[in-house]
Amino acid sequence: MSEIIIVKPEKCVGCNACVRECPAPEANMTKQLEDGRFITMVNPDKCIACGECVKKCNHGARDYIDDTDECIAEIVKEKLIIMASPAIKTILPTKWKGVLDWFKKQGCTIFDVSYGADICTWAHLRTLEQDKIGNIITQQCPAMVKYIETYQPKLLQNLSPIQSPIACSAIYIKKYLRRNNPIAVISPCIAEKNEAIDTGLINYTITIKKLLEYFDRNDINITIDTSEDYEYKFDEMQGQVGAIYSRPGGLRDNIWLHDPEVNITNSEGVHKVFAEIDMYGRMPESKHPRIFDVLSCEFGCNIGPASGTKQTVFDVMTTMRAIENEAKSRRKSTGIMGRGDDRLFKKFDDELRVADFLRNYKPSMPTPVPSNMQLDPIFEKMGMHTDEDRKYDCHACGYNTCRDMAIAIYRGLNTPDNCIVHAKSVLLARHSALNRQNEQLAEITDECLELSDKLKENVSKINENMKNIGDSTSATSERAAVVKDLLENVVSFCNDNSTMDADSVTQLISILETTISAFSALDDNVSITNESSETINKSINDIISLVGEINTVLGKTEQTEKVDVSDIH
């Protein structure tokens, strides 16, 4: 499939709004980047291009591709046929004529899609009258067609075989007007590109939003027309009541205008119509309405995802009512003696063949739905271990149910880490682990504080003992000096006293001198001891300082342990 909806990863914040709004269950692929961010990409094979994600993304991460620039560049080479959707009148009530005039000035031929809508109504009526089809689902909305082809292929037997107003217009131009110029359609529909690709009838799709952006970039001023005249000089016939197809129930109202007895139910809006299509598929044929008229956009094409409009629903419905009244007045003026059918449908009967406006569809093979057994390990990874857990259904992941999220994970479209229940279970596990670590740290801290107190006590005793040693060594040094002086005097006296026995004197002097040497050594050792005491005292003071620092750190640690880890986010 061609990529239509695109993603700008740098702008994606992983808010899951796109998943939440998307009616196509396999269109989004959420993954986690290395930096921990979640981003959601698009699976083009399963995307129906309804454009709801583009409308709802508040971060500018979603955009779409159309052919506006390529088409306008082609105008200088070849004159194009521009088909204008009736929604252009409600979206640009004062500029739609100016926009069409600009294309005319470029040499383009302008065709009214409302005329193709009239053909679409005529073809449906004639097919119903001939009872050639059963109960049908309308197909004027390309997003609805793609959804049924992709997700409800069994309903293709109910999907109307009549082409859409845009396709009917293209067929009429090519087959009956015999025009071979490339065809471009202006509409507010992103999904129109899918119809163009699938049918091969349209060469370029121009969305109104991208067209206005092109005009702004190139300083192209469009003429303003404030009149309430909804007629325009198209190069071919202007349509009649087909002009209201762009509003909810537009096809229904066209059918009822000709046959009010037809059983028709209509539904619009992504949060309603797709669920009802799924419901339709589960119901027996006997309960189906004759026609189920469906549109993806809640307010029809008039506020389509690529309209770029600032119009409110009240603005567009007021304009739509005026368009309807004007179209009905032209229809009456061309009627035949008050008959319900008008000359336009008689013209179609005379000139057109319903068979030329039929379409075939391309069914897809639906992705198998995993069994409960296959989903069990997925739920376990999501942290959902009980039946109650598995019905949490918080919608934070973007899916309606936890089961839908589990299916997406099973299909590789999402990850358990994007589940809020899983995230909570991981957080609680980490919370418990932190609590256990804090308890262990508290025990270690208490032991360290107790040892620190003992260390302080022992260091204080050492310090006191060293002080006593210092005092003792000082006293010893003083006494040794006195004794040494006394001994030296005795030696001098012996040397000078000749009356003493010479051998005795010599022996005494030797003993005294040895004693003096011993006291000198003692004095030296005391000096060394004093110096060592000073070194020891300095080390002790350093130790005391370090113990103080240890106690400070341990005190802070003890305070930190009291912080509730539940406050950690």
C-alpha atoms as one frame of an Amber mdcrd trajectory, in Angstrom:
protein
   0.000   0.000   0.000   1.027   3.559  -0.647   1.895   5.551   2.479  -0.737
   8.235   3.066  -0.639   8.990   6.799   2.909   9.826   7.871   4.624  10.230
  11.240   7.266  12.720  12.393   9.034  10.660  15.092  10.820  13.633  16.617
   7.446  15.162  17.522   5.787  12.002  18.838   5.466  12.026  22.643   3.852
   8.600  22.980   0.548   9.959  24.337  -1.405   7.221  22.495  -4.055   9.706
  21.278  -3.632   8.380  17.729  -4.255   4.800  18.881  -7.232   5.928  20.946
  -8.889   7.740  18.033  -8.068   5.202  15.328 -10.915   2.837  14.322  -8.519
   0.471  12.516  -7.152  -1.985  15.105  -3.931  -2.824  13.245  -3.047   0.561
  11.770  -0.689   1.717  14.539   2.651   0.261  15.649   3.987   1.455  19.017
   7.617   0.802  19.922  10.076   1.927  22.576  13.268   3.702  21.550  16.684
   3.222  23.168  16.210   6.467  25.110  13.039   5.039  26.674  10.550   7.098
  24.640   7.509   5.489  23.063   6.547   6.459  19.505   3.702   5.228  17.332
   4.250   4.633  13.635   1.704   3.765  10.918   1.211   0.384   9.267   0.177
   1.457   5.727  -1.148  -2.003   4.878  -3.762  -1.742   7.638  -4.385   2.026
   7.739  -7.716   3.194   6.265  -6.543   6.846   6.033  -9.604   8.187   7.850
  -7.418  11.031   9.153  -8.700  11.032  12.726  -5.168  10.713  14.123  -4.099
  13.774  12.130  -6.978  15.763  13.585  -6.358  14.640  17.159  -2.550  14.821
  17.377  -1.783  17.944  19.396   1.960  17.642  18.854   2.153  17.811  15.066
   3.516  14.263  14.855   0.907  13.114  12.299   0.466  14.426   8.764  -0.622
  13.079   5.410   0.424  13.052   1.768  -1.653  14.251  -1.168  -0.882  15.366
  -4.740  -1.370  19.138  -4.462   2.166  20.274  -5.341   2.620  17.613  -8.015
  -0.737  18.444  -9.598  -0.194  22.202  -9.740   3.276  21.650 -11.206   1.618
  19.507 -13.903  -0.818  22.277 -14.876   1.902  24.136 -16.784   2.498  21.024
 -18.916  -1.032  19.773 -19.488  -4.498  21.185 -18.938  -6.242  19.224 -16.231
  -9.845  18.466 -15.406 -10.579  19.701 -11.897 -13.476  17.986 -10.135 -14.787
  20.004  -7.186 -16.374  18.171  -4.256 -19.614  19.793  -3.034 -17.972  20.177
   0.403 -15.811  22.991  -0.992 -18.822  25.291  -0.690 -19.321  24.682   3.029
 -15.611  24.692   3.869 -14.792  27.849   1.876 -18.151  29.681   1.743 -16.618
  32.963   0.546 -13.640  31.561  -1.417 -14.824  28.450  -3.253 -15.689  30.359
  -6.416 -12.379  32.220  -6.278 -10.478  28.919  -5.937 -12.251  27.431  -8.966
 -11.682  30.665 -10.923  -7.941  30.413 -10.169  -7.819  26.924 -11.701  -9.822
  28.173 -14.688  -7.225  30.875 -15.260  -4.580  28.137 -15.367  -6.484  26.610
 -18.275  -8.216  23.830 -16.327 -11.708  22.481 -16.988 -13.955  22.604 -13.908
 -16.489  19.819 -13.224 -19.076  19.607 -10.429 -18.910  16.374  -8.411 -22.515
  17.049  -7.357 -23.436  15.958 -10.878 -21.661  12.648 -10.281 -23.605  12.383
  -6.996 -26.835  12.747  -8.958 -25.658   9.887 -11.201 -24.865   7.877  -8.047
 -28.407   8.418  -6.716 -29.933   7.491 -10.072 -27.867   4.295 -10.330 -28.867
   3.219  -6.807 -32.552   3.834  -7.484 -32.578   1.940 -10.745 -30.692  -0.990
  -9.193 -33.080  -1.105  -6.217 -36.125  -0.886  -8.498 -34.927  -3.848 -10.505
 -34.233  -5.732  -7.274 -30.759  -6.620  -8.511 -29.090  -6.085  -5.143 -29.861
  -7.075  -1.584 -29.425  -4.949   1.525 -26.512  -2.615   0.987 -23.935  -0.522
   2.807 -23.165   2.720   0.975 -19.626   3.274  -0.243 -19.265   6.994  -0.981
 -16.718   7.185   1.880 -13.291   5.711   0.896 -12.323   5.168   4.533 -15.392
   2.976   5.049 -14.588   0.984   1.899 -11.007   0.378   3.055 -12.186  -0.657
   6.517 -14.608  -3.248   5.139 -12.033  -4.560   2.648  -9.397  -4.876   5.390
 -11.300  -5.802   8.546 -14.767  -7.001   7.467 -14.258  -8.604   4.028 -17.316
 -10.812   4.499 -19.416  -7.611   4.238 -18.172  -6.907   0.713 -21.258  -8.762
  -0.493 -23.275  -5.984   1.151 -21.082  -3.092   0.034 -22.913  -1.131  -2.655
 -21.723  -2.033  -6.165 -22.445   1.541  -7.299 -19.388   3.757  -7.563 -18.995
   6.841  -5.341 -20.001  10.331  -6.572 -16.349  11.128  -7.347 -15.841   7.886
  -9.272 -19.191   8.331 -11.088 -18.035  11.816 -12.118 -14.737  10.465 -13.468
 -16.469   7.651 -15.363 -18.931  10.112 -16.892 -16.096  12.427 -17.966 -13.997
   9.646 -19.461 -16.693   7.430 -21.018 -19.489   9.833 -21.944 -17.715  13.155
 -22.441 -14.702  11.344 -23.918 -12.163  13.506 -22.157  -8.689  12.021 -21.772
  -7.050  14.827 -19.808  -5.684  13.930 -16.359  -8.299  14.340 -13.633  -7.739
  15.938 -10.243 -10.321  16.090  -7.474 -10.493  18.790  -4.781 -11.942  17.467
  -1.523 -11.459  17.514   2.281 -10.850  13.740   2.300  -7.441  12.175   3.016
  -8.740   8.692   2.173  -9.725   9.818  -1.328  -6.181   8.941  -2.368  -7.005
   5.286  -1.622 -10.004   5.408  -3.957  -7.880   7.047  -6.644  -5.296   4.265
  -6.360  -7.807   1.417  -6.180 -10.047   2.516  -9.076  -7.422   4.140 -11.308
 -10.006   6.811 -12.235  -8.334   9.793 -10.572  -4.817  11.047 -11.352  -4.412
  13.590  -8.551  -6.028  14.157  -5.167  -5.939  17.723  -3.879  -7.024  18.310
  -0.297  -8.428  21.719   0.576  -6.039  22.118   3.521  -2.900  21.508   1.436
  -4.265  23.699  -1.365  -4.730  26.636   1.024  -1.211  26.071   2.345   0.088
  26.155  -1.234  -1.686  29.464  -1.848  -0.198  30.918   1.355   3.344  29.765
   0.528   3.165  31.274  -2.923   1.377  34.513  -1.951  -1.620  33.684  -4.122
  -4.633  35.789  -3.176  -8.051  34.265  -3.783 -11.000  36.508  -4.623 -13.613
  36.817  -1.889 -17.302  36.468  -2.758 -19.755  37.124   0.077 -22.900  36.512
  -1.963 -25.124  33.589  -1.035 -25.438  32.419  -4.601 -24.415  28.774  -4.904
 -24.591  28.509  -8.664 -21.380  28.471 -10.662 -20.497  28.357 -14.339 -18.957
  24.915 -14.459 -17.660  23.770 -17.842 -20.282  21.020 -17.752 -23.638  20.774
 -16.031 -23.946  21.736 -12.387 -25.384  19.050 -10.140 -28.671  19.268  -8.324
 -29.538  17.708  -4.947 -26.374  15.603  -5.192 -24.780  18.712  -3.650 -25.914
  17.565  -0.178 -24.049  14.221  -0.304 -21.299  15.753   1.824 -23.538  16.051
   4.856 -24.568  13.186   7.178 -27.362  11.211   5.537 -26.821  12.950   2.200
 -27.356   9.820   0.106 -30.332   8.847   2.283 -32.015  12.204   1.693 -31.421
  11.934  -2.050 -32.993   8.465  -2.151 -35.956   9.561  -0.012 -36.543  12.492
  -2.338 -37.476   9.913  -4.989 -38.692   7.016  -2.849 -39.506   7.905   0.791
 -40.526   4.321   1.571 -37.009   2.872   1.399 -35.771   1.628   4.795 -32.537
   3.602   5.362 -30.399   3.898   8.506 -27.445   6.239   8.625 -24.381   6.401
  10.893 -21.366   8.706  11.087 -18.237   9.279  13.190 -15.287   7.006  13.990
 -16.449   6.308  17.529 -19.830   5.105  16.296 -19.963   3.972  12.696 -17.183
   1.374  12.722 -18.563  -0.337  15.821 -21.958  -0.422  14.088 -20.384  -1.874
  10.938 -18.927  -4.660  13.104 -22.351  -5.109  14.704 -23.947  -5.197  11.248
 -21.618  -8.065  10.380 -22.793 -10.069  13.389 -26.504  -9.544  12.703 -28.664
 -11.762  10.506 -29.538 -10.348   7.077 -33.185 -10.103   8.117 -32.353  -7.333
  10.564 -30.360  -5.231   8.114 -31.917  -2.025   6.785 -32.368  -1.854   3.010
 -29.632   0.781   2.930 -27.061   1.499   5.628 -25.714   4.981   4.793 -22.302
   5.383   6.452 -19.599   8.051   6.692 -16.356   7.971   8.675 -16.477  11.673
   9.601 -18.968  12.665  12.284 -20.240  15.681  10.368 -19.759  14.206   6.941
 -17.285  15.573   4.431 -18.174  19.159   5.389 -15.649  19.100   8.245 -13.356
  16.446   6.818  -9.867  15.811   8.262  -8.193  17.686   5.367 -10.590  20.612
   5.247  -8.383  23.042   7.143 -11.604  24.798   8.072 -12.481  26.981  11.026
 -16.148  26.481  10.326 -18.309  25.037  13.090 -20.911  22.357  12.519 -23.570
  25.071  12.791 -21.844  27.127  10.074 -21.626  24.229   7.640 -25.146  22.954
   8.266 -26.549  26.450   7.692 -24.647  26.650   4.404 -25.724  23.103   3.524
 -29.383  23.997   4.053 -29.039  26.990   1.726 -27.315  24.778  -0.892 -30.108
  22.209  -0.593 -32.856  24.813  -1.035 -31.093  26.277  -4.074 -30.601  22.810
  -5.626 -34.228  21.828  -5.034 -35.453  25.036  -6.616 -33.435  24.293  -9.765
 -34.746  20.733  -9.753 -38.346  21.969  -9.623 -37.749  24.383 -12.454 -36.656
  21.483 -14.645 -39.347  19.043 -13.524 -41.941  17.565 -15.842 -45.458  18.611
 -14.907 -44.847  18.188 -11.196 -43.675  14.560 -11.459 -41.314  13.235  -8.798
 -38.675  12.452 -11.409 -37.061  15.357 -13.164 -35.520  15.878 -16.528 -32.058
  15.116 -15.189 -32.956  11.527 -14.314 -34.775  11.116 -17.651 -31.560  12.268
 -19.311 -29.655   9.628 -17.351 -32.189   6.958 -18.351 -31.746   7.890 -21.988
 -27.980   8.276 -22.064 -26.373   6.227 -19.287 -25.961   2.547 -18.456 -25.932
   1.512 -14.801 -23.407  -1.215 -15.652 -20.835   1.461 -16.479 -20.915   2.730
 -12.872 -20.296  -0.507 -11.019 -17.232  -1.293  -8.926 -15.368  -4.388  -7.776
 -13.556  -4.621  -4.446 -10.328  -6.138  -3.175 -10.812  -8.237  -0.053  -7.943
  -8.710   2.357  -7.195 -11.759   4.436  -8.090 -10.807   8.031  -5.401 -11.345
  10.652  -6.348 -14.331  12.848  -7.486 -13.449  16.371  -5.254 -15.157  18.972
  -6.810 -17.627  21.406  -6.992 -17.161  25.176  -4.143 -19.634  25.563  -1.991
 -17.607  23.197  -2.809 -14.404  25.083  -2.032 -15.809  28.554   1.756 -15.245
  28.359   1.115 -11.763  26.975  -1.078 -10.899  29.952   1.608 -12.256  32.273
   4.174  -9.947  30.672   1.723  -7.073  31.163   1.607  -7.872  34.888  -2.013
  -9.063  34.677  -2.195 -12.374  36.498  -5.901 -12.626  37.356  -9.147 -12.257
  35.439  -9.796  -9.085  37.399  -6.413  -7.686  36.338  -7.198  -8.451  32.710
 -10.350  -6.362  32.814  -8.624  -3.252  34.125  -9.489  -1.456  30.836  -7.996
   1.941  31.750  -7.644   2.962  28.056  -4.273   4.642  28.768  -2.631   2.534
  26.051  -5.217   3.830  23.558  -7.144   0.566  23.236 -10.693   0.016  24.481
  -9.808  -3.068  26.504  -6.786  -4.804  27.978  -7.588  -7.706  25.700  -7.297
  -5.444  22.636  -3.908  -4.283  23.921  -2.802  -7.889  24.495  -3.857  -8.776
  20.950  -1.853  -5.827  19.608   1.208  -6.991  21.573   0.724 -10.545  20.274
   0.668  -9.161  16.712   3.856  -7.171  17.298   2.051  -3.825  17.180   2.770
  -2.773  20.763   4.891  -3.599  23.800   4.054  -4.603  27.414   6.141  -1.672
  28.625   3.466   0.646  27.196   0.867  -0.856  29.554   0.215   1.256  32.656
  -0.557  -1.849  34.747   2.766  -3.346  33.697   4.507  -0.058  34.475   2.894
   0.002  37.929   3.884  -3.598  38.650   7.476  -2.820  37.677   7.411   0.301
  39.852   6.016  -1.639  42.817   8.690  -4.317  42.388  11.365  -1.643  42.355
   9.693  -0.006  45.372   9.883  -3.294  47.310  13.508  -3.801  46.285  14.354
  -0.274  47.435  12.625  -0.912  50.742  14.667  -4.084  51.272  17.859  -2.264
  50.352  16.992   0.575  52.727  16.371  -1.884  55.563  19.766  -3.519  54.939
  21.430  -0.125  54.696  19.829   0.928  57.989  21.230  -2.157  59.720  24.715
  -1.519  58.324  24.499   2.156  59.263  23.525   1.334  62.857  26.462  -1.068
  63.146  28.828   1.533  61.702  27.592   4.192  64.134  28.073   1.806  67.055
  31.617   0.949  65.901  32.307   4.639  65.335  31.315   5.481  68.887  33.633
   2.741  70.215  36.412   4.030  67.991  35.961   7.550  69.338  36.096   6.221
  72.898  39.281   4.215  72.255  40.964   7.078  70.439  40.197   9.361  73.394
  41.864   6.851  75.748  44.869   6.600  73.433  45.080  10.365  73.347  44.965
  10.532  77.170  47.637   7.832  77.471  49.844   9.615  74.988  49.497  12.775
  77.009  50.574  10.893  80.137  53.514   9.401  78.217  54.503  12.894  77.098
  54.388  14.231  80.668  56.405  11.215  81.912  59.098  11.519  79.281  59.526
  15.225  80.024  59.994  14.528  83.756  62.337  11.643  83.049  64.438  13.811
  80.781  64.745  16.484  83.458  65.734  13.959  86.158  68.233  12.201  83.865
  69.944  15.496  83.174  70.336  16.189  86.937  71.713  12.714  87.569  74.051
  13.010  84.611  75.427  16.306  85.940  75.901  14.748  89.371  77.770  11.776
  87.980  80.013  13.979  85.916  80.885  15.906  89.095  81.696  12.652  90.876
  83.988  11.596  88.039  85.739  14.969  88.214  86.086  14.614  91.960  87.609
  11.143  91.662  90.054  12.285  89.060  91.143  15.149  91.249  91.315  13.161
  94.566  94.726  11.468  94.788  94.056   9.900  98.177  91.823   7.221  96.715
  93.104   3.839  95.553  94.082   4.149  91.918  92.527   0.855  90.865  89.381
   1.607  92.732  89.235   5.093  91.238  89.773   3.725  87.770  87.074   1.108
  88.241  84.650   3.658  89.726  85.285   6.131  86.948  84.655   3.429  84.355
  81.349   2.543  86.022  80.380   6.203  86.301  81.221   6.930  82.673  79.145
   3.883  81.552  76.318   5.166  83.714  76.651   8.627  82.159  76.504   7.053
  78.677  73.405   5.163  79.683  71.735   8.377  80.868  72.763  10.091  77.617
  71.126   7.272  75.682  68.097   7.608  77.921  67.948  11.317  77.218  68.196
  10.663  73.472  65.454   8.039  73.656  63.268  10.391  75.646  63.763  13.053
  72.943  62.848  10.514  70.275  59.836   9.452  72.331  58.717  13.091  72.580
  59.028  13.526  68.836  57.109  10.249  68.233  54.463  11.351  70.686  53.925
  14.533  68.723  53.565  12.480  65.504  51.212  10.064  67.221  49.198  12.934
  68.676  48.863  14.516  65.234  47.689  11.178  63.756  45.257  10.762  66.629
  43.845  14.237  65.982  43.502  13.373  62.289  41.725  10.144  63.246  39.379
  12.067  65.536  38.583  14.463  62.695  37.918  11.571  60.279  35.703   9.819
  62.808  33.725  13.025  63.091  33.288  13.110  59.335  32.234   9.433  59.338
  29.611  10.182  61.950  28.310  13.135  59.921  27.950  11.011  56.764  26.317
   8.185  58.661  23.923  10.660  60.240  22.896  11.979  56.826  22.484   8.406
  55.536  20.228   7.629  58.451  18.056  10.654  57.600  17.910   9.651  53.906
  16.674   6.219  54.863  13.606   7.839  56.347  12.506   9.227  52.933   9.445
   7.354  51.649  10.460   5.659  48.384   6.856   5.944  47.210   7.702   9.576
  46.474  10.222   8.428  43.844   8.731   8.810  40.346
